[in-house]
C-alpha cells in the first residue's frame, strides 16, 4: 500500500518533519465504534489522527464511562505519549468516533525525536496545553454545570464533528458518555424538546 501524502496529516509542521513521521510510523484504519485502546493496555505507539476522530474516555470499576476529549485530524493523545515514555499502561479508553485513519509513531522513536527535532517538541507542548485545558473544562462541567447544559454542549460538540444537526445516538449511549443514568438523560431531553432546543426521534436527536 502506498504511503499517504504528507499533506493528509494536518500538523503545523514542516514538510521535512511530516516526511520523517511517516517514515518511522505505520498507518492503520479503524471503523466507527471500534476500540483502539483499552484501559490498562501497554502503550507501544502514539496515535496521530490523519482523518476522522477518536473519542477518549475514562471508565470506572462499574464500567461507567465519561468523555474526556476528542482527538481530531492532526492531533494526538498526550496521555498515550506520557504513559508510553514512562512505560506505564493506558489510563484511558480510546474508541473510533467515526471511520478513522491513524499514523502510529513507535514510542521509542517519538522520544528520540523530541531530542532531535524542536518542531516535534513544540507540537507535544502545544498538545499538552490543549488537552490540559480540555480536562479542566471536563472538571468544570462535572462540578458546576447542570446536566441539561452538559447534554446540549455534548450534542453541539458532536454536531461540529459530524457537520450535521442530526446526531445519531441512543439515550443510553448519551448517558454513558456523560456519566449519568438513562432516566435522567431521557427526562432532560424531553425538557429540552419542550423548550424547542431539540427534536427527538428514534435513536436520533436533532439540534434546532
N, C-alpha and C positions, 0 to 999 in steps of 0.2 A: 504494500500500500504506500502511495506517495505521501511524503510528509507535507502537512498543511502549510500554506503560505504564512509567513510570519505576521502579515497584516491581520490575520484572523485572531491574533491574541492582542486584545486592545489594552496594552500597557503603555504608560508614558516612559518607555524605554527606547534606546536607540536600536536601529536595525541589527547592529552587531550583537547587542545583548540578547535580543529576541532569537537570533540565529543560534546563539550559544545555549539558550534554554531549550530550544527544540533539539539541538544536537545531543544534549545529555538527558532529555526527558523522553517519556513514552506517552502517546495519546491513547485514550480509551473512551468509549461511549457508553452511556447508561440510559435505560428507558425511564420514563416518568414513574416515580414511585419506587424505583429500585434503590436498595440500601447500598451506599458507597462505603460507609464506615460505621461500625457499631462501637458503642462504648466498650472500653477495656481492650480494644484491639491494639496490636502493636503498630506503630506508625513507621512505615518504611519509605514513604514519599509524601511530598506536599502537593496538593492539587492546585492548579491554576485553571480556572474555567475559561474555555475558549468560546463556547456558545451554550445557551440555556442557563439554568440556575440551580443552585443547591440550597436546600433547607437544612440549617444546623440547629439541633435541639439538645436539651438536657433531659434525661429520663430518670425518674426516681425509682425507688425499690419496688414500688407497686406498678410500675410500667406507665405511669402518667408522664406526659411529655409537655415541655414548654418551649416555644420558639425563642431562639436566641438572636439569630440574624440569617440573612440570605447572602449567598456568595454569587455575585453576578459576573458576566464576562470581563476578563481582565483582572479579576480579584482572586485571592487565595484565602486559605483558612489559617490565620495566625496561630490558633490553638494547636493545629496539627504541627506547624513548624516548631513552636516552642516545646511541645511534647516530644517531638521526634529528636531534636538535638539534645534533649536531656534523657533520651532513652526511656521515656515514660509511655504508658498506654493512653489511649484516647479517653478524654473526659466527656466527649460529646458524641452524638449520633448524627450522621450526615446522610440525607436522602435526596435523590434527584427530584426537584420540584417540577421539572419538565424534562423532555429529552435533552441530555446534556453531553457535551464533549469536553474532556478534561485532559490537560497536559500534566502528567505526574513527574515531578522532579525528585530523584532519589535524595533522601535526607542528608546523606554524607556529602553529596556534591553540592547541595544547596548551602550547606555550612561552609564549604570551601569557597564557594562563590562570594559569600559575604566578605571574606578577607581579600578577595582579588578584584571585586567589581563594586565600585562605590554606588553605581546606579541601582544595583540589586539591593544593597544595604539600605539606600534611601527608600526604595519600594517597600521593604519589610517594615521600616519605621513608620511610613505613612499608613500602611495597612494596619499596624498595631494601634495607631492613633484612632483610625476609623472604627475598628472593632471595639476598642475601649469605650468610645462614645456610644456605640450601639448597645453595649452591655449595660452602661449606665442608664440608657433610655429604658431598657427592659426592667431594671430595678425600680426606676421611677414609676413606670406604668403599673407594676405589680403593687408597689407600696402606696401610690397616691391616686391613680386613675380609677374611675368607676368602670365596671366591666362592660357597660354598653359603649363607652368611649373606646375601650380597647378592641371591642369587636369591630367597630367602624374603622379604626386605624388599621387593623389587620386586613380587612376587606379592601381598603384603599391601597395597601401595600401589594396585595395580590393583583389588584387592578393594574398597577404600574408594571408588574412583571409580565402579565398576560396581554396588556394592551386592550382589554375588553372590560366593559362594565358588568358583564355576566360572569360570576365566579361559580365554578363547579365544585361544590364541597358539601358534605353532609353536616348536619348539626353535631353529630358525634365527633367527626373529624375536627371540626372547628373548636369544639370543647377541649379536645386533646391538645390542640395547638396552643390554646390559651391557659391550659392547666386548671380547667374548671369542669363542671358537670354539664351533660347534655340538656338536662332540665332547665338549668339557668340560661344556657345559650338560647334554647327554643323560646323561653319566656321573653328574653330581651330582644330577640329578633322580631317577635310578634309586636313588641312595643315600638321598635324602630320602623316596622312596616306601617303601624297605625299613625306614626309621625310623618310618614311619607318619605323616609330616607332610604328604604329598601323595598323591593318586591320579592316575595318568596315563591319559589317553585320547587318541583321535585328534585332534590339534590342540587339545586341552583339558587343563587342569591343575586339579584340584580341591584346594583347601586344606582339610585335615582339621581 
